[in-house]
Amino acid sequence: MTRRVVSLVPSLTEAVAATAPQVLVGATDYCTHPPGLDVARVGGSKYPSVERVLALRPDLVLANVEENRREDVAALRAAGVPVWVCYPRTLDGAFAALRELGEMLGCPLPPWLAAAEAAWAAPPFPEPGYGGRAVVPVWRRPWVVLGSDTFAGDVLRRLGVTNLYGDDPQRYPRPSLDEIRARRPDLMVLPDEPYAFTATDGPEAFPGVRCALVSGRMLTWYGPSLAQARQVLTAQLDR
């Protein structure tokens, strides 16, 4: 039975804290939810202190292909620590991973997960582009945008938003500003993480284009936030 968990993924930290808080003994410096989380910190997601993780004597470490480095996972496994690695790129994939996590924690269907699945049970909008033909930057200087095969891209698809870079061979293309403008988006989706786009940092680069400032947590985290994400993002996209 899992008794001591260290999470290297912010959304999974929130999921464990909402499911079996008594087993969570460590998390990264970027694990900001739930607020006031009182566990040992082990550094950043990309560069955690393996020594600090091992010092917590975990019987399970949670990691993600995209957020954590292969060498850190290998080092933990070499030290005899089980590491569960997930890689959800769709809502359905996220729900499957979260169900598996719940089973490992002895709670096969946490109430928050049932609520999240119910919230997204309605079919996606039937018409592509219903919510706009969009570009979704996740960074600037240089510009980085959502490409193909991403969790956030699937979330937006379910909300009727067409990602103009959704068929790009790269998951996170780096087009120039001129290249982005040449796609002629009618919507720019600007999340507040990982880059903190704001009303005064981002929209000015796209004059004449509607810009929607959205919660990065609601767009990219797969955990308890999914229970509210559909309603919150719909409201933010419709502004």
Short mmCIF file of the C-alpha atoms (twelve columns), coordinates in Angstrom:
data_MODEL
# 
_entry.id   MODEL 
# 
loop_
_atom_site.group_PDB 
_atom_site.id 
_atom_site.type_symbol 
_atom_site.label_atom_id 
_atom_site.label_alt_id 
_atom_site.label_comp_id 
_atom_site.label_asym_id 
_atom_site.label_seq_id 
_atom_site.Cartn_x 
_atom_site.Cartn_y 
_atom_site.Cartn_z 
_atom_site.pdbx_PDB_model_num 
ATOM 1   C CA . MET A 1   0.000   0.000  0.000   1 
ATOM 2   C CA . THR A 2   1.261   3.445  -0.906  1 
ATOM 3   C CA . ARG A 3   2.059   5.451  2.213   1 
ATOM 4   C CA . ARG A 4   4.637   8.069  1.214   1 
ATOM 5   C CA . VAL A 5   4.249   9.949  -2.087  1 
ATOM 6   C CA . VAL A 6   6.461   12.639 -3.590  1 
ATOM 7   C CA . SER A 7   4.968   14.455 -6.577  1 
ATOM 8   C CA . LEU A 8   7.114   16.186 -9.179  1 
ATOM 9   C CA . VAL A 9   4.062   17.388 -11.144 1 
ATOM 10  C CA . PRO A 10  1.920   20.300 -9.867  1 
ATOM 11  C CA . SER A 11  -1.384  18.970 -11.190 1 
ATOM 12  C CA . LEU A 12  -0.722  15.517 -9.714  1 
ATOM 13  C CA . THR A 13  0.235   17.116 -6.395  1 
ATOM 14  C CA . GLU A 14  -3.179  18.745 -6.314  1 
ATOM 15  C CA . ALA A 15  -4.804  15.441 -7.261  1 
ATOM 16  C CA . VAL A 16  -3.107  13.535 -4.430  1 
ATOM 17  C CA . ALA A 17  -3.843  16.306 -1.927  1 
ATOM 18  C CA . ALA A 18  -7.529  16.103 -2.870  1 
ATOM 19  C CA . THR A 19  -7.613  12.303 -2.788  1 
ATOM 20  C CA . ALA A 20  -5.299  11.032 -0.044  1 
ATOM 21  C CA . PRO A 21  -3.581  14.014 1.575   1 
ATOM 22  C CA . GLN A 22  -2.105  11.898 4.355   1 
ATOM 23  C CA . VAL A 23  0.289   10.146 1.956   1 
ATOM 24  C CA . LEU A 24  1.744   13.287 0.312   1 
ATOM 25  C CA . VAL A 25  5.140   14.009 1.889   1 
ATOM 26  C CA . GLY A 26  6.899   16.037 -0.819  1 
ATOM 27  C CA . ALA A 27  6.286   18.261 -3.833  1 
ATOM 28  C CA . THR A 28  8.084   20.717 -6.078  1 
ATOM 29  C CA . ASP A 29  8.475   24.435 -5.463  1 
ATOM 30  C CA . TYR A 30  5.942   25.007 -8.259  1 
ATOM 31  C CA . CYS A 31  3.189   22.939 -6.660  1 
ATOM 32  C CA . THR A 32  0.937   25.854 -5.711  1 
ATOM 33  C CA . HIS A 33  -2.350  24.000 -5.194  1 
ATOM 34  C CA . PRO A 34  -4.023  23.458 -2.910  1 
ATOM 35  C CA . PRO A 35  -3.078  26.805 -1.319  1 
ATOM 36  C CA . GLY A 36  -1.218  26.425 1.943   1 
ATOM 37  C CA . LEU A 37  0.078   22.959 1.087   1 
ATOM 38  C CA . ASP A 38  2.443   22.020 3.922   1 
ATOM 39  C CA . VAL A 39  4.854   19.377 2.649   1 
ATOM 40  C CA . ALA A 40  8.609   19.217 2.089   1 
ATOM 41  C CA . ARG A 41  9.788   20.926 -1.090  1 
ATOM 42  C CA . VAL A 42  12.280  19.218 -3.378  1 
ATOM 43  C CA . GLY A 43  13.118  21.922 -5.926  1 
ATOM 44  C CA . GLY A 44  11.752  22.549 -9.396  1 
ATOM 45  C CA . SER A 45  9.995   20.136 -11.734 1 
ATOM 46  C CA . LYS A 46  12.821  20.205 -14.282 1 
ATOM 47  C CA . TYR A 47  15.622  20.135 -11.730 1 
ATOM 48  C CA . PRO A 48  14.436  18.543 -8.498  1 
ATOM 49  C CA . SER A 49  16.952  17.523 -5.866  1 
ATOM 50  C CA . VAL A 50  17.107  13.748 -6.121  1 
ATOM 51  C CA . GLU A 51  18.816  13.738 -2.725  1 
ATOM 52  C CA . ARG A 52  15.903  15.604 -1.121  1 
ATOM 53  C CA . VAL A 53  13.427  13.219 -2.717  1 
ATOM 54  C CA . LEU A 54  15.306  10.162 -1.447  1 
ATOM 55  C CA . ALA A 55  15.590  11.684 2.027   1 
ATOM 56  C CA . LEU A 56  11.786  11.643 2.254   1 
ATOM 57  C CA . ARG A 57  11.809  7.830  1.860   1 
ATOM 58  C CA . PRO A 58  8.972   7.722  -0.703  1 
ATOM 59  C CA . ASP A 59  7.410   4.471  -1.786  1 
ATOM 60  C CA . LEU A 60  6.084   6.244  -4.907  1 
ATOM 61  C CA . VAL A 61  7.220   9.252  -6.929  1 
ATOM 62  C CA . LEU A 62  4.909   10.841 -9.509  1 
ATOM 63  C CA . ALA A 63  6.390   12.225 -12.726 1 
ATOM 64  C CA . ASN A 64  5.414   13.300 -16.223 1 
ATOM 65  C CA . VAL A 65  7.209   12.752 -19.535 1 
ATOM 66  C CA . GLU A 66  6.915   16.410 -20.499 1 
ATOM 67  C CA . GLU A 67  7.615   18.076 -17.167 1 
ATOM 68  C CA . ASN A 68  10.390  15.925 -15.710 1 
ATOM 69  C CA . ARG A 69  13.797  14.832 -16.947 1 
ATOM 70  C CA . ARG A 70  14.489  11.245 -17.932 1 
ATOM 71  C CA . GLU A 71  17.777  11.247 -15.991 1 
ATOM 72  C CA . ASP A 72  16.062  12.179 -12.714 1 
ATOM 73  C CA . VAL A 73  13.513  9.398  -13.143 1 
ATOM 74  C CA . ALA A 74  16.340  6.982  -13.907 1 
ATOM 75  C CA . ALA A 75  18.297  8.081  -10.832 1 
ATOM 76  C CA . LEU A 76  15.302  7.546  -8.559  1 
ATOM 77  C CA . ARG A 77  14.589  4.127  -10.027 1 
ATOM 78  C CA . ALA A 78  18.262  3.182  -9.707  1 
ATOM 79  C CA . ALA A 79  17.962  4.008  -6.004  1 
ATOM 80  C CA . GLY A 80  15.090  1.546  -5.735  1 
ATOM 81  C CA . VAL A 81  12.214  4.059  -5.688  1 
ATOM 82  C CA . PRO A 82  9.140   3.250  -7.826  1 
ATOM 83  C CA . VAL A 83  8.332   6.117  -10.217 1 
ATOM 84  C CA . TRP A 84  4.962   6.362  -11.943 1 
ATOM 85  C CA . VAL A 85  5.270   8.365  -15.158 1 
ATOM 86  C CA . CYS A 86  2.238   9.675  -17.021 1 
ATOM 87  C CA . TYR A 87  1.874   11.484 -20.327 1 
ATOM 88  C CA . PRO A 88  -1.734  12.524 -20.999 1 
ATOM 89  C CA . ARG A 89  -2.253  14.384 -24.269 1 
ATOM 90  C CA . THR A 90  -6.039  14.257 -24.337 1 
ATOM 91  C CA . LEU A 91  -8.820  14.656 -21.809 1 
ATOM 92  C CA . ASP A 92  -9.643  10.963 -22.088 1 
ATOM 93  C CA . GLY A 93  -5.985  10.122 -21.509 1 
ATOM 94  C CA . ALA A 94  -5.925  12.363 -18.457 1 
ATOM 95  C CA . PHE A 95  -9.038  10.757 -16.989 1 
ATOM 96  C CA . ALA A 96  -7.555  7.288  -17.525 1 
ATOM 97  C CA . ALA A 97  -4.293  8.315  -15.844 1 
ATOM 98  C CA . LEU A 98  -6.119  9.902  -12.919 1 
ATOM 99  C CA . ARG A 99  -8.219  6.770  -12.426 1 
ATOM 100 C CA . GLU A 100 -5.021  4.722  -12.347 1 
ATOM 101 C CA . LEU A 101 -3.520  7.123  -9.809  1 
ATOM 102 C CA . GLY A 102 -6.641  6.872  -7.661  1 
ATOM 103 C CA . GLU A 103 -6.383  3.097  -7.671  1 
ATOM 104 C CA . MET A 104 -2.747  3.278  -6.558  1 
ATOM 105 C CA . LEU A 105 -3.834  5.547  -3.698  1 
ATOM 106 C CA . GLY A 106 -6.678  3.200  -2.734  1 
ATOM 107 C CA . CYS A 107 -9.434  5.506  -3.990  1 
ATOM 108 C CA . PRO A 108 -10.531 4.276  -7.441  1 
ATOM 109 C CA . LEU A 109 -12.973 7.136  -8.166  1 
ATOM 110 C CA . PRO A 110 -12.424 10.227 -6.017  1 
ATOM 111 C CA . PRO A 111 -15.448 12.574 -5.882  1 
ATOM 112 C CA . TRP A 112 -13.544 15.358 -7.655  1 
ATOM 113 C CA . LEU A 113 -12.686 12.997 -10.526 1 
ATOM 114 C CA . ALA A 114 -16.306 11.900 -10.885 1 
ATOM 115 C CA . ALA A 115 -17.287 15.593 -10.995 1 
ATOM 116 C CA . ALA A 116 -14.611 16.344 -13.620 1 
ATOM 117 C CA . GLU A 117 -15.699 13.473 -15.852 1 
ATOM 118 C CA . ALA A 118 -19.319 14.596 -15.556 1 
ATOM 119 C CA . ALA A 119 -18.380 18.185 -16.415 1 
ATOM 120 C CA . TRP A 120 -16.745 17.064 -19.670 1 
ATOM 121 C CA . ALA A 121 -19.289 14.353 -20.517 1 
ATOM 122 C CA . ALA A 122 -21.176 16.624 -22.909 1 
ATOM 123 C CA . PRO A 123 -19.916 16.230 -26.484 1 
ATOM 124 C CA . PRO A 124 -17.601 18.859 -27.953 1 
ATOM 125 C CA . PHE A 125 -19.070 21.636 -30.022 1 
ATOM 126 C CA . PRO A 126 -20.037 20.058 -33.352 1 
ATOM 127 C CA . GLU A 127 -18.595 22.736 -35.600 1 
ATOM 128 C CA . PRO A 128 -14.825 23.239 -35.722 1 
ATOM 129 C CA . GLY A 129 -14.079 26.897 -35.255 1 
ATOM 130 C CA . TYR A 130 -17.200 27.545 -33.186 1 
ATOM 131 C CA . GLY A 131 -15.009 29.110 -30.514 1 
ATOM 132 C CA . GLY A 132 -12.611 30.760 -32.951 1 
ATOM 133 C CA . ARG A 133 -9.661  30.062 -35.223 1 
ATOM 134 C CA . ALA A 134 -6.924  30.557 -32.679 1 
ATOM 135 C CA . VAL A 135 -3.228  30.668 -32.002 1 
ATOM 136 C CA . VAL A 136 -2.222  29.761 -28.464 1 
ATOM 137 C CA . PRO A 137 1.132   31.178 -27.336 1 
ATOM 138 C CA . VAL A 138 2.670   29.649 -24.236 1 
ATOM 139 C CA . TRP A 139 5.810   31.809 -24.296 1 
ATOM 140 C CA . ARG A 140 7.241   34.920 -25.874 1 
ATOM 141 C CA . ARG A 141 10.828  36.067 -26.475 1 
ATOM 142 C CA . PRO A 142 10.875  33.803 -28.438 1 
ATOM 143 C CA . TRP A 143 7.284   33.060 -29.319 1 
ATOM 144 C CA . VAL A 144 6.282   29.447 -28.619 1 
ATOM 145 C CA . VAL A 145 2.779   28.218 -29.469 1 
ATOM 146 C CA . LEU A 146 0.694   25.093 -28.959 1 
ATOM 147 C CA . GLY A 147 1.170   22.685 -31.831 1 
ATOM 148 C CA . SER A 148 -0.097  19.137 -32.270 1 
ATOM 149 C CA . ASP A 149 -0.743  16.351 -29.780 1 
ATOM 150 C CA . THR A 150 -1.093  18.412 -26.588 1 
ATOM 151 C CA . PHE A 151 -3.482  18.134 -23.668 1 
ATOM 152 C CA . ALA A 152 -4.308  21.850 -23.799 1 
ATOM 153 C CA . GLY A 153 -4.996  21.562 -27.516 1 
ATOM 154 C CA . ASP A 154 -7.513  18.790 -26.881 1 
ATOM 155 C CA . VAL A 155 -9.194  20.850 -24.165 1 
ATOM 156 C CA . LEU A 156 -9.612  23.750 -26.584 1 
ATOM 157 C CA . ARG A 157 -10.874 21.425 -29.304 1 
ATOM 158 C CA . ARG A 158 -13.561 20.210 -26.928 1 
ATOM 159 C CA . LEU A 159 -14.559 23.852 -26.469 1 
ATOM 160 C CA . GLY A 160 -14.899 24.409 -30.203 1 
ATOM 161 C CA . VAL A 161 -11.621 26.285 -30.680 1 
ATOM 162 C CA . THR A 162 -9.589  25.454 -33.793 1 
ATOM 163 C CA . ASN A 163 -5.854  25.619 -33.135 1 
ATOM 164 C CA . LEU A 164 -4.243  26.999 -36.294 1 
ATOM 165 C CA . TYR A 165 -1.021  25.167 -35.391 1 
ATOM 166 C CA . GLY A 166 -2.854  21.980 -34.439 1 
ATOM 167 C CA . ASP A 167 -1.515  20.091 -37.458 1 
ATOM 168 C CA . ASP A 168 2.071   21.268 -37.064 1 
ATOM 169 C CA . PRO A 169 4.583   18.385 -36.828 1 
ATOM 170 C CA . GLN A 170 5.962   19.938 -33.656 1 
ATOM 171 C CA . ARG A 171 4.149   19.936 -30.329 1 
ATOM 172 C CA . TYR A 172 5.495   23.419 -29.520 1 
ATOM 173 C CA . PRO A 173 6.464   25.309 -32.689 1 
ATOM 174 C CA . ARG A 174 8.461   28.532 -32.505 1 
ATOM 175 C CA . PRO A 175 7.054   30.753 -35.249 1 
ATOM 176 C CA . SER A 176 8.027   34.373 -35.623 1 
ATOM 177 C CA . LEU A 177 5.498   37.076 -34.804 1 
ATOM 178 C CA . ASP A 178 5.087   37.730 -38.529 1 
ATOM 179 C CA . GLU A 179 4.381   34.045 -39.124 1 
ATOM 180 C CA . ILE A 180 1.730   34.021 -36.396 1 
ATOM 181 C CA . ARG A 181 0.032   37.076 -37.846 1 
ATOM 182 C CA . ALA A 182 0.153   35.517 -41.327 1 
ATOM 183 C CA . ARG A 183 -2.095  32.694 -40.091 1 
ATOM 184 C CA . ARG A 184 -4.794  35.374 -39.667 1 
ATOM 185 C CA . PRO A 185 -6.225  34.134 -36.392 1 
ATOM 186 C CA . ASP A 186 -9.483  35.632 -35.225 1 
ATOM 187 C CA . LEU A 187 -8.610  34.725 -31.627 1 
ATOM 188 C CA . MET A 188 -5.448  34.700 -29.554 1 
ATOM 189 C CA . VAL A 189 -5.679  32.483 -26.458 1 
ATOM 190 C CA . LEU A 190 -3.234  33.850 -23.881 1 
ATOM 191 C CA . PRO A 191 -2.801  31.753 -20.710 1 
ATOM 192 C CA . ASP A 192 -1.186  33.068 -17.548 1 
ATOM 193 C CA . GLU A 193 1.288   30.168 -17.363 1 
ATOM 194 C CA . PRO A 194 3.918   29.092 -18.141 1 
ATOM 195 C CA . TYR A 195 4.345   32.634 -19.487 1 
ATOM 196 C CA . ALA A 196 2.232   35.094 -17.541 1 
ATOM 197 C CA . PHE A 197 0.378   36.900 -20.316 1 
ATOM 198 C CA . THR A 198 -1.652  39.859 -19.063 1 
ATOM 199 C CA . ALA A 199 -3.830  42.604 -20.480 1 
ATOM 200 C CA . THR A 200 -0.691  44.710 -20.985 1 
ATOM 201 C CA . ASP A 201 1.722   41.939 -21.994 1 
ATOM 202 C CA . GLY A 202 0.644   40.010 -25.070 1 
ATOM 203 C CA . PRO A 203 -2.464  41.555 -26.665 1 
ATOM 204 C CA . GLU A 204 -0.513  44.569 -27.932 1 
ATOM 205 C CA . ALA A 205 1.355   42.258 -30.321 1 
ATOM 206 C CA . PHE A 206 -1.885  41.374 -32.110 1 
ATOM 207 C CA . PRO A 207 -3.754  44.594 -32.909 1 
ATOM 208 C CA . GLY A 208 -7.236  44.037 -34.237 1 
ATOM 209 C CA . VAL A 209 -7.373  40.413 -33.051 1 
ATOM 210 C CA . ARG A 210 -9.598  39.366 -30.165 1 
ATOM 211 C CA . CYS A 211 -7.490  38.177 -27.251 1 
ATOM 212 C CA . ALA A 212 -8.775  35.909 -24.493 1 
ATOM 213 C CA . LEU A 213 -6.777  35.862 -21.275 1 
ATOM 214 C CA . VAL A 214 -7.307  32.437 -19.725 1 
ATOM 215 C CA . SER A 215 -6.220  30.496 -16.673 1 
ATOM 216 C CA . GLY A 216 -3.192  28.377 -17.466 1 
ATOM 217 C CA . ARG A 217 -4.131  26.040 -14.644 1 
ATOM 218 C CA . MET A 218 -7.583  25.461 -16.114 1 
ATOM 219 C CA . LEU A 219 -6.108  24.938 -19.568 1 
ATOM 220 C CA . THR A 220 -3.125  22.702 -18.807 1 
ATOM 221 C CA . TRP A 221 -3.568  21.027 -15.410 1 
ATOM 222 C CA . TYR A 222 -5.136  17.569 -15.269 1 
ATOM 223 C CA . GLY A 223 -6.504  17.143 -11.764 1 
ATOM 224 C CA . PRO A 224 -9.243  18.608 -9.570  1 
ATOM 225 C CA . SER A 225 -9.254  21.809 -11.647 1 
ATOM 226 C CA . LEU A 226 -10.898 19.832 -14.461 1 
ATOM 227 C CA . ALA A 227 -14.160 19.885 -12.527 1 
ATOM 228 C CA . GLN A 228 -14.353 23.664 -13.085 1 
ATOM 229 C CA . ALA A 229 -12.230 24.056 -16.204 1 
ATOM 230 C CA . ARG A 230 -14.981 23.730 -18.800 1 
ATOM 231 C CA . GLN A 231 -17.151 26.416 -17.225 1 
ATOM 232 C CA . VAL A 232 -14.255 28.750 -16.432 1 
ATOM 233 C CA . LEU A 233 -12.594 28.504 -19.835 1 
ATOM 234 C CA . THR A 234 -15.889 28.885 -21.687 1 
ATOM 235 C CA . ALA A 235 -16.536 32.134 -19.823 1 
ATOM 236 C CA . GLN A 236 -12.984 33.406 -20.440 1 
ATOM 237 C CA . LEU A 237 -13.066 32.541 -24.132 1 
ATOM 238 C CA . ASP A 238 -16.431 34.236 -24.608 1 
ATOM 239 C CA . ARG A 239 -15.374 37.597 -23.179 1 
# 
